[in-house]
């Protein structure tokens, strides 16, 4: 075999190896976990529409390569968890697949994920009382532990108003001291999730419709979650906590 041809074959094999390896990493390197609040607190037509619109923006960052999982926030998310969205998107590899076939396959996956998200957001209310945002963070911890990944993003679509058996934020006076007390109690009970290295975005914070909590109450709730995620090892800067989606990493 001529040396020039031999070198060409070696280069092609190396290129295929690198491309295949990158394809595998792209499916697991970026892991996105989404939590949807499906309780009465966040159950209005406008809020549901906003959740779905903003979810598609999040999904667009995954379809070029990554894993996306999603579950619900309700009165008992640990008991009701099913991870109805659990999908991986590989990066295009020209040595393995035709570009048109790849684009069609990814589009079909994307449409299926959006349909699943619609099913989550538009599901009828269960009639059960309560919103346990804290417990839902255990679902995020589990997903990140299962998938690994160098880049971890948690997107929470919720008013973030905890109303559970342990805490009711509508009645809590969330001073700095009280926030510290709650977080210490969660840590002591081993209920504080391990979200080390996770980037967090909150969409829908305070969005509860007419007659919701005061601005002061919403700010105190925001302060709680900023401290909570910091204690859990995650990064939630104030600009990523709000009623509307701006930008996530």
Short mmCIF file of the C-alpha atoms (twelve columns), coordinates in Angstrom:
data_MODEL
# 
_entry.id   MODEL 
# 
loop_
_atom_site.group_PDB 
_atom_site.id 
_atom_site.type_symbol 
_atom_site.label_atom_id 
_atom_site.label_alt_id 
_atom_site.label_comp_id 
_atom_site.label_asym_id 
_atom_site.label_seq_id 
_atom_site.Cartn_x 
_atom_site.Cartn_y 
_atom_site.Cartn_z 
_atom_site.pdbx_PDB_model_num 
ATOM 1   C CA . UNK A 1   0.000   0.000  0.000  1 
ATOM 2   C CA . UNK A 2   1.445   3.411  -0.955 1 
ATOM 3   C CA . UNK A 3   2.541   5.473  2.036  1 
ATOM 4   C CA . UNK A 4   0.322   8.417  1.052  1 
ATOM 5   C CA . UNK A 5   -2.762  6.183  0.963  1 
ATOM 6   C CA . UNK A 6   -1.760  4.581  4.269  1 
ATOM 7   C CA . UNK A 7   -1.490  8.005  5.918  1 
ATOM 8   C CA . UNK A 8   -4.911  8.965  4.540  1 
ATOM 9   C CA . UNK A 9   -6.516  5.838  5.969  1 
ATOM 10  C CA . UNK A 10  -4.914  6.440  9.351  1 
ATOM 11  C CA . UNK A 11  -6.225  10.022 9.397  1 
ATOM 12  C CA . UNK A 12  -9.721  8.819  8.514  1 
ATOM 13  C CA . UNK A 13  -9.693  6.242  11.310 1 
ATOM 14  C CA . UNK A 14  -8.498  8.835  13.810 1 
ATOM 15  C CA . UNK A 15  -11.168 11.280 12.675 1 
ATOM 16  C CA . UNK A 16  -13.864 8.634  13.056 1 
ATOM 17  C CA . UNK A 17  -12.611 7.743  16.528 1 
ATOM 18  C CA . UNK A 18  -12.589 11.354 17.679 1 
ATOM 19  C CA . UNK A 19  -15.993 12.098 16.177 1 
ATOM 20  C CA . UNK A 20  -17.536 9.008  17.752 1 
ATOM 21  C CA . UNK A 21  -16.027 9.842  21.115 1 
ATOM 22  C CA . UNK A 22  -17.271 13.397 20.950 1 
ATOM 23  C CA . UNK A 23  -20.717 12.105 20.070 1 
ATOM 24  C CA . UNK A 24  -20.776 9.952  23.188 1 
ATOM 25  C CA . UNK A 25  -19.616 12.783 25.408 1 
ATOM 26  C CA . UNK A 26  -22.093 15.259 23.969 1 
ATOM 27  C CA . UNK A 27  -24.989 13.028 25.005 1 
ATOM 28  C CA . UNK A 28  -23.941 13.049 28.652 1 
ATOM 29  C CA . UNK A 29  -21.662 16.051 29.091 1 
ATOM 30  C CA . UNK A 30  -24.528 18.535 29.536 1 
ATOM 31  C CA . UNK A 31  -27.358 17.392 31.791 1 
ATOM 32  C CA . UNK A 32  -30.481 19.535 32.150 1 
ATOM 33  C CA . UNK A 33  -33.090 18.814 34.811 1 
ATOM 34  C CA . UNK A 34  -36.435 20.606 34.660 1 
ATOM 35  C CA . UNK A 35  -39.033 20.743 37.415 1 
ATOM 36  C CA . UNK A 36  -42.589 21.872 36.686 1 
ATOM 37  C CA . UNK A 37  -44.848 23.143 39.467 1 
ATOM 38  C CA . UNK A 38  -48.246 21.570 38.792 1 
ATOM 39  C CA . UNK A 39  -50.011 22.763 41.943 1 
ATOM 40  C CA . UNK A 40  -52.862 25.237 42.196 1 
ATOM 41  C CA . UNK A 41  -50.407 28.003 43.112 1 
ATOM 42  C CA . UNK A 42  -49.003 27.970 39.559 1 
ATOM 43  C CA . UNK A 43  -52.044 26.679 37.709 1 
ATOM 44  C CA . UNK A 44  -53.378 29.443 35.499 1 
ATOM 45  C CA . UNK A 45  -53.633 29.503 31.715 1 
ATOM 46  C CA . UNK A 46  -51.105 32.332 31.415 1 
ATOM 47  C CA . UNK A 47  -48.557 30.633 33.673 1 
ATOM 48  C CA . UNK A 48  -48.901 27.281 31.901 1 
ATOM 49  C CA . UNK A 49  -48.420 28.974 28.525 1 
ATOM 50  C CA . UNK A 50  -45.333 30.771 29.826 1 
ATOM 51  C CA . UNK A 51  -43.857 27.539 31.170 1 
ATOM 52  C CA . UNK A 52  -44.232 25.786 27.820 1 
ATOM 53  C CA . UNK A 53  -42.826 28.698 25.834 1 
ATOM 54  C CA . UNK A 54  -39.805 29.030 28.077 1 
ATOM 55  C CA . UNK A 55  -39.297 25.266 28.188 1 
ATOM 56  C CA . UNK A 56  -38.770 25.203 24.417 1 
ATOM 57  C CA . UNK A 57  -35.943 27.737 24.866 1 
ATOM 58  C CA . UNK A 58  -34.321 25.454 27.409 1 
ATOM 59  C CA . UNK A 59  -34.803 22.446 25.139 1 
ATOM 60  C CA . UNK A 60  -33.096 24.227 22.251 1 
ATOM 61  C CA . UNK A 61  -29.858 24.254 24.266 1 
ATOM 62  C CA . UNK A 62  -30.058 20.463 24.661 1 
ATOM 63  C CA . UNK A 63  -30.900 19.259 21.143 1 
ATOM 64  C CA . UNK A 64  -27.366 19.911 19.868 1 
ATOM 65  C CA . UNK A 65  -26.069 17.352 22.361 1 
ATOM 66  C CA . UNK A 66  -27.078 16.570 25.926 1 
ATOM 67  C CA . UNK A 67  -29.529 14.891 28.270 1 
ATOM 68  C CA . UNK A 68  -32.793 16.375 29.504 1 
ATOM 69  C CA . UNK A 69  -34.986 15.006 32.273 1 
ATOM 70  C CA . UNK A 70  -38.079 16.486 33.862 1 
ATOM 71  C CA . UNK A 71  -40.496 15.822 36.674 1 
ATOM 72  C CA . UNK A 72  -43.142 17.544 38.760 1 
ATOM 73  C CA . UNK A 73  -43.448 19.642 41.866 1 
ATOM 74  C CA . UNK A 74  -46.619 18.861 43.780 1 
ATOM 75  C CA . UNK A 75  -47.604 18.088 47.358 1 
ATOM 76  C CA . UNK A 76  -45.454 14.935 47.437 1 
ATOM 77  C CA . UNK A 77  -43.075 14.809 44.455 1 
ATOM 78  C CA . UNK A 78  -40.980 11.987 45.921 1 
ATOM 79  C CA . UNK A 79  -44.016 9.703  45.890 1 
ATOM 80  C CA . UNK A 80  -45.375 10.854 42.542 1 
ATOM 81  C CA . UNK A 81  -42.128 11.048 40.559 1 
ATOM 82  C CA . UNK A 82  -42.050 9.223  37.189 1 
ATOM 83  C CA . UNK A 83  -39.499 11.307 35.227 1 
ATOM 84  C CA . UNK A 84  -41.937 11.593 32.295 1 
ATOM 85  C CA . UNK A 85  -39.197 13.282 30.276 1 
ATOM 86  C CA . UNK A 86  -35.899 11.422 30.008 1 
ATOM 87  C CA . UNK A 87  -34.242 11.897 26.637 1 
ATOM 88  C CA . UNK A 88  -30.734 12.212 25.220 1 
ATOM 89  C CA . UNK A 89  -29.682 14.102 22.102 1 
ATOM 90  C CA . UNK A 90  -26.475 13.186 20.330 1 
ATOM 91  C CA . UNK A 91  -24.321 15.521 18.300 1 
ATOM 92  C CA . UNK A 92  -24.260 15.164 14.520 1 
ATOM 93  C CA . UNK A 93  -21.569 12.764 13.293 1 
ATOM 94  C CA . UNK A 94  -21.115 12.941 9.492  1 
ATOM 95  C CA . UNK A 95  -19.270 9.617  9.498  1 
ATOM 96  C CA . UNK A 96  -22.250 7.768  10.952 1 
ATOM 97  C CA . UNK A 97  -25.394 9.402  9.610  1 
ATOM 98  C CA . UNK A 98  -26.778 11.465 6.784  1 
ATOM 99  C CA . UNK A 99  -27.419 15.082 7.843  1 
ATOM 100 C CA . UNK A 100 -31.055 15.024 6.748  1 
ATOM 101 C CA . UNK A 101 -31.674 11.756 8.597  1 
ATOM 102 C CA . UNK A 102 -30.040 13.189 11.710 1 
ATOM 103 C CA . UNK A 103 -32.098 16.386 11.587 1 
ATOM 104 C CA . UNK A 104 -35.318 14.420 11.121 1 
ATOM 105 C CA . UNK A 105 -34.498 12.123 14.044 1 
ATOM 106 C CA . UNK A 106 -33.627 15.014 16.351 1 
ATOM 107 C CA . UNK A 107 -36.770 16.899 15.316 1 
ATOM 108 C CA . UNK A 108 -38.908 13.857 16.138 1 
ATOM 109 C CA . UNK A 109 -37.254 13.545 19.551 1 
ATOM 110 C CA . UNK A 110 -37.729 17.256 20.209 1 
ATOM 111 C CA . UNK A 111 -41.417 17.098 19.262 1 
ATOM 112 C CA . UNK A 112 -41.907 14.115 21.572 1 
ATOM 113 C CA . UNK A 113 -40.271 15.962 24.478 1 
ATOM 114 C CA . UNK A 114 -42.439 19.048 23.910 1 
ATOM 115 C CA . UNK A 115 -45.554 16.875 23.784 1 
ATOM 116 C CA . UNK A 116 -44.540 15.277 27.080 1 
ATOM 117 C CA . UNK A 117 -44.000 18.736 28.606 1 
ATOM 118 C CA . UNK A 118 -47.464 19.780 27.452 1 
ATOM 119 C CA . UNK A 119 -48.878 16.722 29.154 1 
ATOM 120 C CA . UNK A 120 -47.159 17.679 32.404 1 
ATOM 121 C CA . UNK A 121 -48.122 21.337 32.418 1 
ATOM 122 C CA . UNK A 122 -51.717 20.854 31.276 1 
ATOM 123 C CA . UNK A 123 -52.559 17.958 33.554 1 
ATOM 124 C CA . UNK A 124 -55.691 18.474 35.682 1 
ATOM 125 C CA . UNK A 125 -55.216 19.459 39.291 1 
ATOM 126 C CA . UNK A 126 -55.159 16.479 41.637 1 
ATOM 127 C CA . UNK A 127 -57.236 18.097 44.369 1 
ATOM 128 C CA . UNK A 128 -54.484 17.508 46.911 1 
ATOM 129 C CA . UNK A 129 -53.264 20.512 48.882 1 
ATOM 130 C CA . UNK A 130 -49.653 21.575 49.123 1 
ATOM 131 C CA . UNK A 131 -46.489 22.488 47.246 1 
ATOM 132 C CA . UNK A 132 -43.252 20.815 48.308 1 
ATOM 133 C CA . UNK A 133 -40.545 22.549 46.302 1 
ATOM 134 C CA . UNK A 134 -37.848 21.296 48.677 1 
ATOM 135 C CA . UNK A 135 -38.697 17.623 48.192 1 
ATOM 136 C CA . UNK A 136 -38.577 18.070 44.417 1 
ATOM 137 C CA . UNK A 137 -34.916 19.007 44.743 1 
ATOM 138 C CA . UNK A 138 -34.245 15.405 45.744 1 
ATOM 139 C CA . UNK A 139 -35.437 14.427 42.262 1 
ATOM 140 C CA . UNK A 140 -32.892 16.797 40.736 1 
ATOM 141 C CA . UNK A 141 -30.134 15.379 42.931 1 
ATOM 142 C CA . UNK A 142 -31.021 11.865 41.780 1 
ATOM 143 C CA . UNK A 143 -31.012 12.806 38.088 1 
ATOM 144 C CA . UNK A 144 -27.633 14.516 38.242 1 
ATOM 145 C CA . UNK A 145 -26.150 11.585 40.144 1 
ATOM 146 C CA . UNK A 146 -27.516 9.129  37.577 1 
ATOM 147 C CA . UNK A 147 -26.345 10.947 34.457 1 
ATOM 148 C CA . UNK A 148 -23.133 12.531 35.707 1 
ATOM 149 C CA . UNK A 149 -21.994 15.224 33.295 1 
ATOM 150 C CA . UNK A 150 -19.560 18.103 33.460 1 
ATOM 151 C CA . UNK A 151 -22.268 20.722 32.922 1 
ATOM 152 C CA . UNK A 152 -25.370 20.529 35.098 1 
ATOM 153 C CA . UNK A 153 -28.349 22.847 34.752 1 
ATOM 154 C CA . UNK A 154 -31.482 22.860 36.908 1 
ATOM 155 C CA . UNK A 155 -34.463 24.854 35.661 1 
ATOM 156 C CA . UNK A 156 -37.352 25.259 38.095 1 
ATOM 157 C CA . UNK A 157 -40.692 26.459 36.766 1 
ATOM 158 C CA . UNK A 158 -42.475 27.433 39.966 1 
ATOM 159 C CA . UNK A 159 -43.772 30.271 42.108 1 
ATOM 160 C CA . UNK A 160 -41.288 28.885 44.698 1 
ATOM 161 C CA . UNK A 161 -43.848 29.335 47.457 1 
ATOM 162 C CA . UNK A 162 -43.361 26.293 49.665 1 
ATOM 163 C CA . UNK A 163 -46.566 25.073 51.292 1 
ATOM 164 C CA . UNK A 164 -45.772 21.695 52.761 1 
ATOM 165 C CA . UNK A 165 -46.157 19.850 56.036 1 
ATOM 166 C CA . UNK A 166 -42.825 21.189 57.236 1 
ATOM 167 C CA . UNK A 167 -43.033 24.799 56.075 1 
ATOM 168 C CA . UNK A 168 -45.659 27.193 54.766 1 
ATOM 169 C CA . UNK A 169 -43.968 30.233 53.277 1 
ATOM 170 C CA . UNK A 170 -47.213 32.191 53.121 1 
ATOM 171 C CA . UNK A 171 -47.109 32.368 56.912 1 
ATOM 172 C CA . UNK A 172 -43.365 32.172 57.573 1 
ATOM 173 C CA . UNK A 173 -41.439 35.295 58.542 1 
ATOM 174 C CA . UNK A 174 -38.347 34.514 56.488 1 
ATOM 175 C CA . UNK A 175 -35.796 36.694 58.225 1 
ATOM 176 C CA . UNK A 176 -32.095 35.953 57.795 1 
ATOM 177 C CA . UNK A 177 -32.120 34.138 61.140 1 
ATOM 178 C CA . UNK A 178 -35.158 32.050 60.248 1 
ATOM 179 C CA . UNK A 179 -33.677 31.139 56.849 1 
ATOM 180 C CA . UNK A 180 -30.507 29.976 58.545 1 
ATOM 181 C CA . UNK A 181 -32.536 27.972 61.040 1 
ATOM 182 C CA . UNK A 182 -34.518 26.190 58.317 1 
ATOM 183 C CA . UNK A 183 -31.426 25.342 56.294 1 
ATOM 184 C CA . UNK A 184 -29.639 24.045 59.404 1 
ATOM 185 C CA . UNK A 185 -32.663 21.899 60.198 1 
ATOM 186 C CA . UNK A 186 -32.761 20.502 56.679 1 
ATOM 187 C CA . UNK A 187 -29.063 19.686 56.807 1 
ATOM 188 C CA . UNK A 188 -29.356 17.998 60.194 1 
ATOM 189 C CA . UNK A 189 -32.231 15.874 58.918 1 
ATOM 190 C CA . UNK A 190 -30.170 14.978 55.821 1 
ATOM 191 C CA . UNK A 191 -32.821 16.557 53.614 1 
ATOM 192 C CA . UNK A 192 -30.575 19.153 52.002 1 
ATOM 193 C CA . UNK A 193 -29.878 17.943 48.439 1 
ATOM 194 C CA . UNK A 194 -26.397 17.576 47.009 1 
ATOM 195 C CA . UNK A 195 -26.389 19.931 44.025 1 
ATOM 196 C CA . UNK A 196 -22.675 20.597 43.931 1 
ATOM 197 C CA . UNK A 197 -21.675 22.389 40.743 1 
ATOM 198 C CA . UNK A 198 -25.243 22.762 39.466 1 
ATOM 199 C CA . UNK A 199 -26.293 25.991 37.750 1 
ATOM 200 C CA . UNK A 200 -29.861 26.960 38.635 1 
ATOM 201 C CA . UNK A 201 -32.498 29.057 36.881 1 
ATOM 202 C CA . UNK A 202 -35.906 29.801 38.389 1 
ATOM 203 C CA . UNK A 203 -38.775 30.824 36.117 1 
ATOM 204 C CA . UNK A 204 -42.189 31.855 37.417 1 
ATOM 205 C CA . UNK A 205 -41.051 32.994 40.860 1 
ATOM 206 C CA . UNK A 206 -43.909 34.854 42.517 1 
ATOM 207 C CA . UNK A 207 -46.226 34.282 39.546 1 
ATOM 208 C CA . UNK A 208 -49.425 33.275 41.314 1 
ATOM 209 C CA . UNK A 209 -52.114 35.335 39.638 1 
ATOM 210 C CA . UNK A 210 -54.266 38.030 41.287 1 
ATOM 211 C CA . UNK A 211 -54.212 38.350 45.058 1 
ATOM 212 C CA . UNK A 212 -50.770 36.833 45.518 1 
ATOM 213 C CA . UNK A 213 -48.223 37.592 48.257 1 
ATOM 214 C CA . UNK A 214 -46.830 41.066 48.789 1 
ATOM 215 C CA . UNK A 215 -43.577 42.241 47.245 1 
ATOM 216 C CA . UNK A 216 -41.877 42.040 50.639 1 
ATOM 217 C CA . UNK A 217 -42.994 38.454 51.068 1 
ATOM 218 C CA . UNK A 218 -41.777 37.493 47.592 1 
ATOM 219 C CA . UNK A 219 -38.381 39.070 48.240 1 
ATOM 220 C CA . UNK A 220 -38.006 37.171 51.503 1 
ATOM 221 C CA . UNK A 221 -38.889 33.940 49.678 1 
ATOM 222 C CA . UNK A 222 -36.293 34.769 47.039 1 
ATOM 223 C CA . UNK A 223 -33.688 35.310 49.758 1 
ATOM 224 C CA . UNK A 224 -34.510 31.908 51.185 1 
ATOM 225 C CA . UNK A 225 -33.939 30.103 47.892 1 
ATOM 226 C CA . UNK A 226 -30.729 31.976 47.142 1 
ATOM 227 C CA . UNK A 227 -29.350 30.807 50.484 1 
ATOM 228 C CA . UNK A 228 -30.839 27.318 50.153 1 
ATOM 229 C CA . UNK A 229 -29.200 26.578 46.810 1 
ATOM 230 C CA . UNK A 230 -25.919 28.038 48.015 1 
ATOM 231 C CA . UNK A 231 -26.010 25.661 50.987 1 
ATOM 232 C CA . UNK A 232 -26.741 22.784 48.583 1 
ATOM 233 C CA . UNK A 233 -23.621 23.633 46.556 1 
ATOM 234 C CA . UNK A 234 -25.493 25.094 43.574 1 
ATOM 235 C CA . UNK A 235 -25.139 28.478 41.896 1 
ATOM 236 C CA . UNK A 236 -28.276 30.631 41.686 1 
ATOM 237 C CA . UNK A 237 -27.426 34.299 41.126 1 
ATOM 238 C CA . UNK A 238 -30.276 36.791 41.707 1 
ATOM 239 C CA . UNK A 239 -30.544 37.638 38.008 1 
ATOM 240 C CA . UNK A 240 -31.549 34.043 37.273 1 
ATOM 241 C CA . UNK A 241 -34.422 34.095 39.762 1 
ATOM 242 C CA . UNK A 242 -37.572 35.769 38.494 1 
ATOM 243 C CA . UNK A 243 -41.043 35.547 37.034 1 
ATOM 244 C CA . UNK A 244 -39.836 35.428 33.424 1 
ATOM 245 C CA . UNK A 245 -37.127 33.563 31.533 1 
ATOM 246 C CA . UNK A 246 -34.139 35.644 30.547 1 
ATOM 247 C CA . UNK A 247 -31.085 33.471 30.038 1 
ATOM 248 C CA . UNK A 248 -29.646 30.282 31.434 1 
ATOM 249 C CA . UNK A 249 -26.067 29.052 31.095 1 
# 
